[in-house]
Structure formats: structure tokens, C-alpha cells
Amino acid sequence: MINYNPKDWSTFIFHVHKADTFRKLWPLMLGVAFFSGAIAYIELHFLQLSKSSYVTNVGMMHSLLGFVISMLLVFRTNTSYDRWWDGRKLLGALTNVSRNFAMKIKALKLTEEDVKFFEYGIPKYAFALKEHLREKKYFGKNSFLIEVEEGKHIPNQIASSMIMRLYELLERNLISQEQLIILTQDVNQFTDICGGCERIKNTPIPYSYSAFIKKFIFIYVITLPIGWVFSLGYFLVLIVPFILYVLASLELIAEEIENPFGQDANDLPVDEICNNIEKHVEEILA
């Protein structure tokens, strides 16, 4: 995630960051500019269809379709941002649950070995969830305290290990039945958060909807020179690529943030959140 000063307008306007969609779109914009120039050249020097009033009204179609495509892109962007914000709330809940669980463990005054188990297990769950959402193997800190088996759902294995440890504490009469119920509720929240994150990651926008928007944008932009050449002439070379940049950028941004747990520039700071969980849990249980 990019940290920035929202009041620094000059940075936004004049600096081209690696996350700027212009870096991805400039080859396509260049191709559209050449295409627009070719259309303008053919019309102005050969066809000269502007003399016909019926042909010059073709541009009215784009005025009508422009409203439709703007509504589609607004819905697309809002839907993606809702997924991004929902993911941020889930990661915030993960942070809060980790802290609360660590505070409860601290208050129990368990043995040093038991405290070390949870000091390792709580942040390990956060790191395992991060790698699980990124479809990577878990490469967190290795320890004999909690062993996991590759190829299986690692966050579930870690949560199961913590549940089993709580039941062991009950059998050793180190916690009461009431304390066990309270502590297991925290572990249950871990799995609820994991399920919420998996829902966001594994349920992208329907394919037909996403494909339709991309086709609509392409057809809309590629036909702009034909409709506007009669009134704009060679100015098409500048105006049409700019329209492509605006419309396609909205779609690219929506694509990037609809899965907010990756490593793109505008994704959530998952690594930082996991590191903070590890730091805060160690401070609480130290």
C-alpha cells in the first residue's frame, strides 16, 4: 500500500508513480492515437463525408452511450472499493482479536512454556493467513511449538493447535470451564476472519460482467474517431487517447483493488499488519 500526503497536489499531478495506470496503458494509447490520426487523414483528404448532414450526426451515439458506460464504471469501482474496505475491516478485526486473546492469556498467569506457545501461535496465524490468501507456502518462523503440514489449510491447523492447547490447560486445571469458553470464542473469531477473507478473494466480479465492460470500453473508444472526426479533425489524436486513459484506468483500478490481499501498489498493507500483530503480542506476553 502506498503511503502519501493527500494534500500534496503537485505529487499527484506531476509525478508518475509505478502504480499509475498510464504506465500500463501508454502502448494502447499510442496505438489508438495512430488509429485516430489515420481516420482523420482519410476523412479530411479523401472521403470528406462531413458534407453530408446524416453522417455528421453519428457522434450523437457516443453521447448517449457515454452515460451508460459511466454508470457501469461507477458501479464497478464502488463494488471493488467495498471489497477493499471489507478486507481492511477484517484485517483490523484480526489485529484486535490477536491483542485481546494475548491479554487474556497474560491474565491467566500460565507457565512460561504455555505463554511461549501462544506468543508464537497468535502471530503465526496472522502470517499463515497472509500467505494462504496469496496462495503461497508458509515461510514464517519455524518452531517446534506448532508444527504444520504443507498441502493442507495451514491457518486451520494453527487454530486447531491453539484450541487443543486450551483443552489441555483445562485438563491440567490451569483454566476453568468458563475461561475455556471465553478463550475459544477468540479462536473462533480467527477462523471467522479467515472465512471472510477467503470469501473476498475467491469470489471475484462475475466473468460476464467484467468481460462486457472491457468490450464496451474498447468498442466505444475505437468508434470515437469515426463519430467525431467531422467536428474535431486531427484533434482526435489527443482527445481519443485521453478518453481511453480515463475509462480504462477506472477499470484497471477496480481490477487491482477487488482482491486487496496481494502485493500490488494499492493493496492493503497486509505485511505491515502482520508485523504489528507479532510486535504487539510479544509486548503483551513479555
CYANA upper distance limits for C-alpha pairs under 8 A (distance plus 0.5 A):
  1 MET  CA    264 ASP  CA      7.87
  1 MET  CA    265 ALA  CA      5.64
  1 MET  CA    266 ASN  CA      5.40
  1 MET  CA    267 ASP  CA      5.77
  1 MET  CA    268 LEU  CA      5.97
  1 MET  CA    269 PRO  CA      5.71
  2 ILE  CA    265 ALA  CA      6.58
  2 ILE  CA    266 ASN  CA      6.85
  8 ASP  CA     12 PHE  CA      7.56
  9 TRP  CA     13 ILE  CA      6.72
 10 SER  CA     14 PHE  CA      6.34
 10 SER  CA     15 HIS  CA      8.04
 11 THR  CA     15 HIS  CA      5.69
 12 PHE  CA     16 VAL  CA      8.31
 16 VAL  CA     20 ASP  CA      6.60
 16 VAL  CA     22 PHE  CA      8.39
 18 LYS  CA     23 ARG  CA      7.58
 18 LYS  CA    265 ALA  CA      8.36
 19 ALA  CA     23 ARG  CA      8.38
 19 ALA  CA    265 ALA  CA      6.21
 19 ALA  CA    266 ASN  CA      7.87
 20 ASP  CA     24 LYS  CA      8.35
 21 THR  CA     25 LEU  CA      6.67
 21 THR  CA    245 TYR  CA      8.46
 21 THR  CA    249 SER  CA      6.21
 21 THR  CA    252 LEU  CA      7.65
 21 THR  CA    253 ILE  CA      8.25
 22 PHE  CA     26 TRP  CA      6.10
 22 PHE  CA    245 TYR  CA      7.64
 22 PHE  CA    249 SER  CA      8.34
 25 LEU  CA     29 MET  CA      6.50
 25 LEU  CA    245 TYR  CA      7.35
 25 LEU  CA    248 ALA  CA      8.41
 25 LEU  CA    249 SER  CA      8.50
 26 TRP  CA     30 LEU  CA      6.47
 27 PRO  CA     31 GLY  CA      6.83
 28 LEU  CA     32 VAL  CA      6.71
 29 MET  CA     33 ALA  CA      6.62
 29 MET  CA    241 PRO  CA      5.43
 29 MET  CA    242 PHE  CA      8.23
 29 MET  CA    244 LEU  CA      7.40
 29 MET  CA    245 TYR  CA      7.60
 30 LEU  CA     34 PHE  CA      6.89
 30 LEU  CA    241 PRO  CA      7.80
 31 GLY  CA     35 PHE  CA      6.71
 32 VAL  CA     36 SER  CA      6.51
 32 VAL  CA    222 ILE  CA      7.84
 32 VAL  CA    237 VAL  CA      8.39
 32 VAL  CA    240 VAL  CA      7.75
 32 VAL  CA    241 PRO  CA      6.50
 33 ALA  CA     37 GLY  CA      6.64
 33 ALA  CA    236 LEU  CA      8.02
 33 ALA  CA    237 VAL  CA      5.19
 33 ALA  CA    238 LEU  CA      7.40
 33 ALA  CA    240 VAL  CA      7.50
 33 ALA  CA    241 PRO  CA      6.35
 34 PHE  CA     38 ALA  CA      6.66
 34 PHE  CA    237 VAL  CA      7.54
 35 PHE  CA     39 ILE  CA      6.80
 36 SER  CA     40 ALA  CA      6.69
 36 SER  CA    225 PRO  CA      5.93
 36 SER  CA    234 TYR  CA      8.41
 36 SER  CA    236 LEU  CA      6.29
 36 SER  CA    237 VAL  CA      5.96
 36 SER  CA    240 VAL  CA      7.79
 37 GLY  CA     41 TYR  CA      6.58
 37 GLY  CA    234 TYR  CA      6.78
 37 GLY  CA    236 LEU  CA      7.34
 37 GLY  CA    237 VAL  CA      6.00
 38 ALA  CA     42 ILE  CA      6.69
 39 ILE  CA     43 GLU  CA      6.68
 39 ILE  CA    225 PRO  CA      7.00
 39 ILE  CA    226 ILE  CA      7.40
 39 ILE  CA    229 VAL  CA      7.86
 40 ALA  CA     44 LEU  CA      6.44
 40 ALA  CA    225 PRO  CA      7.88
 40 ALA  CA    229 VAL  CA      6.27
 40 ALA  CA    233 GLY  CA      6.15
 40 ALA  CA    234 TYR  CA      6.24
 40 ALA  CA    236 LEU  CA      7.91
 41 TYR  CA     45 HIS  CA      6.35
 41 TYR  CA     46 PHE  CA      8.24
 41 TYR  CA    234 TYR  CA      8.19
 42 ILE  CA     46 PHE  CA      5.81
 42 ILE  CA     47 LEU  CA      6.78
 43 GLU  CA     47 LEU  CA      5.30
 43 GLU  CA     48 GLN  CA      5.55
 43 GLU  CA     49 LEU  CA      7.20
 43 GLU  CA    229 VAL  CA      7.90
 43 GLU  CA    230 PHE  CA      8.37
 44 LEU  CA     48 GLN  CA      5.95
 44 LEU  CA    233 GLY  CA      7.87
 49 LEU  CA     55 VAL  CA      7.18
 49 LEU  CA     56 THR  CA      8.16
 49 LEU  CA    230 PHE  CA      8.19
 50 SER  CA     55 VAL  CA      7.27
 50 SER  CA     56 THR  CA      6.30
 50 SER  CA    230 PHE  CA      5.85
 52 SER  CA     56 THR  CA      7.09
 53 SER  CA     57 ASN  CA      7.19
 54 TYR  CA     58 VAL  CA      8.01
 56 THR  CA    227 GLY  CA      7.72
 56 THR  CA    230 PHE  CA      6.62
 56 THR  CA    231 SER  CA      8.49
 57 ASN  CA    227 GLY  CA      8.17
 58 VAL  CA     62 HIS  CA      8.47
 58 VAL  CA    226 ILE  CA      8.45
 58 VAL  CA    227 GLY  CA      5.58
 58 VAL  CA    228 TRP  CA      8.40
 59 GLY  CA     63 SER  CA      7.40
 59 GLY  CA    224 LEU  CA      8.06
 59 GLY  CA    226 ILE  CA      8.41
 59 GLY  CA    227 GLY  CA      4.66
 59 GLY  CA    228 TRP  CA      6.14
 60 MET  CA     64 LEU  CA      7.10
 60 MET  CA    227 GLY  CA      8.36
 61 MET  CA     65 LEU  CA      6.73
 62 HIS  CA     66 GLY  CA      6.17
 62 HIS  CA    220 TYR  CA      7.74
 62 HIS  CA    224 LEU  CA      7.66
 62 HIS  CA    227 GLY  CA      8.09
 63 SER  CA     67 PHE  CA      7.56
 64 LEU  CA     68 VAL  CA      7.63
 65 LEU  CA     69 ILE  CA      6.72
 65 LEU  CA    220 TYR  CA      8.39
 66 GLY  CA     70 SER  CA      6.62
 67 PHE  CA     71 MET  CA      6.89
 68 VAL  CA     72 LEU  CA      6.92
 69 ILE  CA     73 LEU  CA      6.68
 69 ILE  CA    213 ILE  CA      8.45
 69 ILE  CA    216 PHE  CA      8.06
 69 ILE  CA    217 ILE  CA      8.05
 70 SER  CA     74 VAL  CA      6.63
 71 MET  CA     75 PHE  CA      6.78
 72 LEU  CA     76 ARG  CA      6.62
 72 LEU  CA    213 ILE  CA      7.90
 73 LEU  CA     77 THR  CA      6.50
 73 LEU  CA    213 ILE  CA      8.38
 73 LEU  CA    247 LEU  CA      8.33
 73 LEU  CA    250 LEU  CA      7.33
 73 LEU  CA    251 GLU  CA      7.49
 74 VAL  CA     78 ASN  CA      6.59
 75 PHE  CA     79 THR  CA      6.55
 76 ARG  CA     80 SER  CA      6.82
 76 ARG  CA    251 GLU  CA      7.98
 76 ARG  CA    254 ALA  CA      7.13
 77 THR  CA     81 TYR  CA      6.64
 77 THR  CA    250 LEU  CA      7.40
 77 THR  CA    251 GLU  CA      7.87
 77 THR  CA    253 ILE  CA      8.19
 77 THR  CA    254 ALA  CA      5.69
 78 ASN  CA     82 ASP  CA      6.61
 79 THR  CA     83 ARG  CA      7.01
 79 THR  CA    258 GLU  CA      8.35
 80 SER  CA     84 TRP  CA      6.79
 80 SER  CA    254 ALA  CA      5.85
 80 SER  CA    255 GLU  CA      7.87
 80 SER  CA    257 ILE  CA      6.49
 80 SER  CA    258 GLU  CA      4.95
 81 TYR  CA     85 TRP  CA      6.55
 81 TYR  CA    254 ALA  CA      7.86
 81 TYR  CA    257 ILE  CA      7.16
 81 TYR  CA    258 GLU  CA      7.33
 82 ASP  CA     86 ASP  CA      6.44
 83 ARG  CA     87 GLY  CA      6.64
 83 ARG  CA    200 ILE  CA      7.01
 83 ARG  CA    257 ILE  CA      8.13
 83 ARG  CA    258 GLU  CA      6.20
 83 ARG  CA    259 ASN  CA      7.90
 83 ARG  CA    260 PRO  CA      8.06
 84 TRP  CA     88 ARG  CA      6.88
 84 TRP  CA    257 ILE  CA      6.32
 84 TRP  CA    258 GLU  CA      6.52
 84 TRP  CA    259 ASN  CA      7.54
 84 TRP  CA    260 PRO  CA      5.88
 84 TRP  CA    267 ASP  CA      8.37
 84 TRP  CA    268 LEU  CA      8.18
 85 TRP  CA     89 LYS  CA      6.80
 86 ASP  CA     90 LEU  CA      6.85
 87 GLY  CA     91 LEU  CA      6.79
 87 GLY  CA    196 GLY  CA      8.50
 87 GLY  CA    197 CYS  CA      6.88
 87 GLY  CA    200 ILE  CA      7.79
 87 GLY  CA    260 PRO  CA      7.15
 87 GLY  CA    261 PHE  CA      8.18
 87 GLY  CA    268 LEU  CA      8.46
 88 ARG  CA     92 GLY  CA      6.63
 88 ARG  CA    268 LEU  CA      7.37
 89 LYS  CA     93 ALA  CA      6.65
 90 LEU  CA     94 LEU  CA      6.72
 90 LEU  CA    193 ILE  CA      6.41
 90 LEU  CA    196 GLY  CA      7.63
 90 LEU  CA    197 CYS  CA      7.52
 91 LEU  CA     95 THR  CA      6.84
 91 LEU  CA    193 ILE  CA      8.25
 91 LEU  CA    270 VAL  CA      8.26
 91 LEU  CA    273 ILE  CA      8.06
 92 GLY  CA     96 ASN  CA      6.84
 93 ALA  CA     97 VAL  CA      6.51
 93 ALA  CA    193 ILE  CA      7.93
 94 LEU  CA     98 SER  CA      6.59
 94 LEU  CA    126 ALA  CA      8.09
 94 LEU  CA    190 PHE  CA      7.25
 94 LEU  CA    193 ILE  CA      7.21
 95 THR  CA     99 ARG  CA      6.84
 95 THR  CA    273 ILE  CA      7.91
 95 THR  CA    277 ILE  CA      6.49
 96 ASN  CA    100 ASN  CA      6.60
 97 VAL  CA    101 PHE  CA      6.40
 97 VAL  CA    186 ASP  CA      6.87
 97 VAL  CA    189 GLN  CA      7.73
 97 VAL  CA    190 PHE  CA      7.90
 98 SER  CA    102 ALA  CA      6.64
 98 SER  CA    122 ILE  CA      6.76
 98 SER  CA    123 PRO  CA      8.02
 98 SER  CA    277 ILE  CA      7.38
 98 SER  CA    281 VAL  CA      7.71
 99 ARG  CA    103 MET  CA      6.69
 99 ARG  CA    277 ILE  CA      7.96
 99 ARG  CA    280 HIS  CA      7.52
 99 ARG  CA    281 VAL  CA      6.69
 99 ARG  CA    284 ILE  CA      8.33
100 ASN  CA    104 LYS  CA      6.81
101 PHE  CA    105 ILE  CA      6.78
101 PHE  CA    183 LEU  CA      7.56
101 PHE  CA    186 ASP  CA      6.72
102 ALA  CA    106 LYS  CA      6.63
102 ALA  CA    118 PHE  CA      8.00
102 ALA  CA    119 GLU  CA      8.05
102 ALA  CA    122 ILE  CA      8.22
102 ALA  CA    281 VAL  CA      6.57
102 ALA  CA    284 ILE  CA      7.06
102 ALA  CA    285 LEU  CA      7.15
103 MET  CA    107 ALA  CA      6.76
103 MET  CA    284 ILE  CA      6.94
103 MET  CA    285 LEU  CA      7.99
104 LYS  CA    108 LEU  CA      7.04
104 LYS  CA    183 LEU  CA      8.14
105 ILE  CA    109 LYS  CA      7.80
105 ILE  CA    110 LEU  CA      8.00
105 ILE  CA    115 VAL  CA      7.67
105 ILE  CA    118 PHE  CA      8.28
105 ILE  CA    285 LEU  CA      8.33
106 LYS  CA    110 LEU  CA      8.04
106 LYS  CA    115 VAL  CA      8.00
106 LYS  CA    284 ILE  CA      7.64
106 LYS  CA    285 LEU  CA      6.27
108 LEU  CA    175 ILE  CA      8.06
110 LEU  CA    114 ASP  CA      6.65
110 LEU  CA    115 VAL  CA      6.80
110 LEU  CA    174 LEU  CA      7.69
111 THR  CA    115 VAL  CA      6.80
112 GLU  CA    116 LYS  CA      6.59
113 GLU  CA    117 PHE  CA      6.81
114 ASP  CA    118 PHE  CA      7.17
115 VAL  CA    119 GLU  CA      6.52
115 VAL  CA    285 LEU  CA      7.47
116 LYS  CA    120 TYR  CA      6.64
117 PHE  CA    121 GLY  CA      6.48
117 PHE  CA    145 LEU  CA      6.45
117 PHE  CA    146 ILE  CA      8.29
118 PHE  CA    122 ILE  CA      6.20
118 PHE  CA    162 MET  CA      7.92
119 GLU  CA    123 PRO  CA      7.77
119 GLU  CA    281 VAL  CA      6.86
119 GLU  CA    282 GLU  CA      6.70
119 GLU  CA    285 LEU  CA      7.02
120 TYR  CA    124 LYS  CA      6.62
120 TYR  CA    145 LEU  CA      8.13
121 GLY  CA    125 TYR  CA      6.72
121 GLY  CA    145 LEU  CA      8.48
121 GLY  CA    146 ILE  CA      7.52
121 GLY  CA    158 ILE  CA      7.41
121 GLY  CA    162 MET  CA      7.64
122 ILE  CA    126 ALA  CA      7.51
122 ILE  CA    278 GLU  CA      8.30
122 ILE  CA    281 VAL  CA      8.04
123 PRO  CA    127 PHE  CA      6.91
123 PRO  CA    274 CYS  CA      7.46
123 PRO  CA    277 ILE  CA      6.42
123 PRO  CA    278 GLU  CA      5.35
123 PRO  CA    281 VAL  CA      7.74
124 LYS  CA    128 ALA  CA      6.48
124 LYS  CA    140 GLY  CA      7.46
124 LYS  CA    141 LYS  CA      8.17
124 LYS  CA    158 ILE  CA      8.20
124 LYS  CA    278 GLU  CA      8.46
125 TYR  CA    129 LEU  CA      6.53
125 TYR  CA    155 PRO  CA      6.24
125 TYR  CA    158 ILE  CA      6.66
125 TYR  CA    159 ALA  CA      7.73
126 ALA  CA    130 LYS  CA      6.78
126 ALA  CA    274 CYS  CA      6.22
126 ALA  CA    277 ILE  CA      8.08
127 PHE  CA    131 GLU  CA      6.89
127 PHE  CA    138 TYR  CA      8.24
127 PHE  CA    140 GLY  CA      7.07
127 PHE  CA    274 CYS  CA      6.47
128 ALA  CA    132 HIS  CA      6.47
128 ALA  CA    138 TYR  CA      6.34
128 ALA  CA    140 GLY  CA      7.81
128 ALA  CA    154 ILE  CA      6.90
128 ALA  CA    155 PRO  CA      6.15
129 LEU  CA    133 LEU  CA      6.63
129 LEU  CA    154 ILE  CA      8.30
129 LEU  CA    155 PRO  CA      6.23
129 LEU  CA    194 CYS  CA      7.39
130 LYS  CA    134 ARG  CA      6.92
130 LYS  CA    261 PHE  CA      8.00
130 LYS  CA    270 VAL  CA      7.34
130 LYS  CA    271 ASP  CA      8.16
130 LYS  CA    274 CYS  CA      8.40
131 GLU  CA    135 GLU  CA      6.54
131 GLU  CA    136 LYS  CA      5.60
131 GLU  CA    137 LYS  CA      6.91
131 GLU  CA    138 TYR  CA      6.27
132 HIS  CA    136 LYS  CA      6.51
132 HIS  CA    137 LYS  CA      7.77
132 HIS  CA    138 TYR  CA      7.93
132 HIS  CA    153 HIS  CA      8.37
132 HIS  CA    154 ILE  CA      7.96
132 HIS  CA    155 PRO  CA      8.10
133 LEU  CA    197 CYS  CA      8.07
133 LEU  CA    198 GLU  CA      7.47
133 LEU  CA    201 LYS  CA      7.67
133 LEU  CA    261 PHE  CA      7.12
133 LEU  CA    262 GLY  CA      8.28
134 ARG  CA    261 PHE  CA      7.44
134 ARG  CA    262 GLY  CA      6.54
137 LYS  CA    150 GLU  CA      7.94
138 TYR  CA    154 ILE  CA      8.33
143 SER  CA    147 GLU  CA      7.65
146 ILE  CA    158 ILE  CA      7.49
146 ILE  CA    161 SER  CA      7.40
148 VAL  CA    154 ILE  CA      6.89
148 VAL  CA    157 GLN  CA      6.88
148 VAL  CA    158 ILE  CA      7.74
149 GLU  CA    154 ILE  CA      7.69
150 GLU  CA    154 ILE  CA      7.77
152 LYS  CA    157 GLN  CA      8.49
153 HIS  CA    157 GLN  CA      6.98
154 ILE  CA    158 ILE  CA      6.83
155 PRO  CA    159 ALA  CA      6.70
155 PRO  CA    191 THR  CA      8.40
155 PRO  CA    194 CYS  CA      8.38
156 ASN  CA    160 SER  CA      6.49
156 ASN  CA    191 THR  CA      7.70
157 GLN  CA    161 SER  CA      6.69
158 ILE  CA    162 MET  CA      6.90
159 ALA  CA    163 ILE  CA      6.76
159 ALA  CA    187 VAL  CA      6.97
159 ALA  CA    190 PHE  CA      7.93
159 ALA  CA    191 THR  CA      7.89
160 SER  CA    164 MET  CA      6.60
161 SER  CA    165 ARG  CA      6.69
162 MET  CA    166 LEU  CA      6.81
162 MET  CA    187 VAL  CA      8.05
163 ILE  CA    167 TYR  CA      6.96
163 ILE  CA    184 THR  CA      7.13
163 ILE  CA    187 VAL  CA      7.61
164 MET  CA    168 GLU  CA      6.78
165 ARG  CA    169 LEU  CA      6.80
166 LEU  CA    170 LEU  CA      6.91
166 LEU  CA    180 LEU  CA      7.15
166 LEU  CA    183 LEU  CA      8.27
166 LEU  CA    184 THR  CA      8.22
167 TYR  CA    171 GLU  CA      6.80
167 TYR  CA    180 LEU  CA      7.86
168 GLU  CA    172 ARG  CA      6.73
169 LEU  CA    173 ASN  CA      6.71
169 LEU  CA    174 LEU  CA      5.69
169 LEU  CA    175 ILE  CA      6.42
170 LEU  CA    174 LEU  CA      6.38
170 LEU  CA    175 ILE  CA      5.63
170 LEU  CA    176 SER  CA      6.69
170 LEU  CA    177 GLN  CA      7.47
170 LEU  CA    180 LEU  CA      7.58
175 ILE  CA    179 GLN  CA      6.48
175 ILE  CA    180 LEU  CA      7.17
176 SER  CA    180 LEU  CA      6.72
177 GLN  CA    181 ILE  CA      6.91
178 GLU  CA    182 ILE  CA      6.95
179 GLN  CA    183 LEU  CA      6.61
180 LEU  CA    184 THR  CA      6.49
181 ILE  CA    185 GLN  CA      6.84
182 ILE  CA    186 ASP  CA      7.52
183 LEU  CA    187 VAL  CA      7.26
184 THR  CA    188 ASN  CA      6.57
185 GLN  CA    189 GLN  CA      6.83
186 ASP  CA    190 PHE  CA      7.21
187 VAL  CA    191 THR  CA      7.41
188 ASN  CA    192 ASP  CA      6.80
189 GLN  CA    193 ILE  CA      6.59
190 PHE  CA    194 CYS  CA      6.79
191 THR  CA    195 GLY  CA      6.64
192 ASP  CA    196 GLY  CA      6.78
193 ILE  CA    197 CYS  CA      6.76
194 CYS  CA    198 GLU  CA      6.66
195 GLY  CA    199 ARG  CA      6.64
196 GLY  CA    200 ILE  CA      7.06
197 CYS  CA    201 LYS  CA      6.77
198 GLU  CA    202 ASN  CA      6.27
199 ARG  CA    203 THR  CA      6.39
200 ILE  CA    204 PRO  CA      7.72
200 ILE  CA    258 GLU  CA      8.42
200 ILE  CA    259 ASN  CA      7.37
201 LYS  CA    259 ASN  CA      6.10
201 LYS  CA    260 PRO  CA      8.48
201 LYS  CA    261 PHE  CA      8.27
204 PRO  CA    258 GLU  CA      7.65
204 PRO  CA    259 ASN  CA      8.21
205 ILE  CA    209 TYR  CA      7.60
205 ILE  CA    210 SER  CA      7.19
206 PRO  CA    210 SER  CA      6.94
207 TYR  CA    211 ALA  CA      6.50
208 SER  CA    212 PHE  CA      6.49
209 TYR  CA    213 ILE  CA      6.88
210 SER  CA    214 LYS  CA      7.01
211 ALA  CA    215 LYS  CA      6.72
212 PHE  CA    216 PHE  CA      6.42
213 ILE  CA    217 ILE  CA      6.62
214 LYS  CA    218 PHE  CA      6.72
214 LYS  CA    251 GLU  CA      8.35
215 LYS  CA    219 ILE  CA      6.59
216 PHE  CA    220 TYR  CA      6.41
217 ILE  CA    221 VAL  CA      6.58
217 ILE  CA    244 LEU  CA      8.32
217 ILE  CA    247 LEU  CA      7.46
217 ILE  CA    248 ALA  CA      7.65
218 PHE  CA    222 ILE  CA      6.46
219 ILE  CA    223 THR  CA      6.59
220 TYR  CA    224 LEU  CA      6.86
221 VAL  CA    225 PRO  CA      8.35
221 VAL  CA    240 VAL  CA      7.37
221 VAL  CA    243 ILE  CA      7.87
221 VAL  CA    244 LEU  CA      6.69
223 THR  CA    227 GLY  CA      7.05
224 LEU  CA    228 TRP  CA      6.43
224 LEU  CA    240 VAL  CA      7.36
225 PRO  CA    229 VAL  CA      5.84
225 PRO  CA    236 LEU  CA      6.85
225 PRO  CA    240 VAL  CA      7.64
228 TRP  CA    232 LEU  CA      6.43
228 TRP  CA    233 GLY  CA      8.16
228 TRP  CA    236 LEU  CA      8.03
229 VAL  CA    233 GLY  CA      5.38
229 VAL  CA    234 TYR  CA      8.03
229 VAL  CA    236 LEU  CA      7.30
232 LEU  CA    236 LEU  CA      6.62
235 PHE  CA    239 ILE  CA      6.79
236 LEU  CA    240 VAL  CA      6.01
237 VAL  CA    241 PRO  CA      7.44
238 LEU  CA    242 PHE  CA      7.02
239 ILE  CA    243 ILE  CA      6.87
240 VAL  CA    244 LEU  CA      6.76
241 PRO  CA    245 TYR  CA      6.62
242 PHE  CA    246 VAL  CA      6.85
243 ILE  CA    247 LEU  CA      6.74
244 LEU  CA    248 ALA  CA      6.24
244 LEU  CA    249 SER  CA      8.50
245 TYR  CA    249 SER  CA      6.20
246 VAL  CA    250 LEU  CA      7.07
247 LEU  CA    251 GLU  CA      7.29
248 ALA  CA    252 LEU  CA      6.68
249 SER  CA    253 ILE  CA      6.55
250 LEU  CA    254 ALA  CA      6.69
251 GLU  CA    255 GLU  CA      6.69
252 LEU  CA    256 GLU  CA      6.76
253 ILE  CA    257 ILE  CA      6.84
254 ALA  CA    258 GLU  CA      6.53
255 GLU  CA    259 ASN  CA      8.13
256 GLU  CA    260 PRO  CA      7.90
256 GLU  CA    264 ASP  CA      7.61
256 GLU  CA    266 ASN  CA      7.64
256 GLU  CA    267 ASP  CA      7.88
257 ILE  CA    266 ASN  CA      7.04
257 ILE  CA    267 ASP  CA      6.53
259 ASN  CA    267 ASP  CA      8.11
260 PRO  CA    266 ASN  CA      8.24
260 PRO  CA    267 ASP  CA      5.08
260 PRO  CA    268 LEU  CA      5.98
261 PHE  CA    267 ASP  CA      6.55
261 PHE  CA    268 LEU  CA      6.42
261 PHE  CA    270 VAL  CA      7.09
262 GLY  CA    267 ASP  CA      6.53
262 GLY  CA    268 LEU  CA      8.06
263 GLN  CA    267 ASP  CA      6.65
269 PRO  CA    273 ILE  CA      6.79
270 VAL  CA    274 CYS  CA      6.69
271 ASP  CA    275 ASN  CA      6.72
272 GLU  CA    276 ASN  CA      6.65
273 ILE  CA    277 ILE  CA      6.74
274 CYS  CA    278 GLU  CA      6.82
275 ASN  CA    279 LYS  CA      6.68
276 ASN  CA    280 HIS  CA      6.50
277 ILE  CA    281 VAL  CA      6.50
278 GLU  CA    282 GLU  CA      6.73
279 LYS  CA    283 GLU  CA      6.82
280 HIS  CA    284 ILE  CA      6.70
281 VAL  CA    285 LEU  CA      6.62
282 GLU  CA    286 ALA  CA      6.10
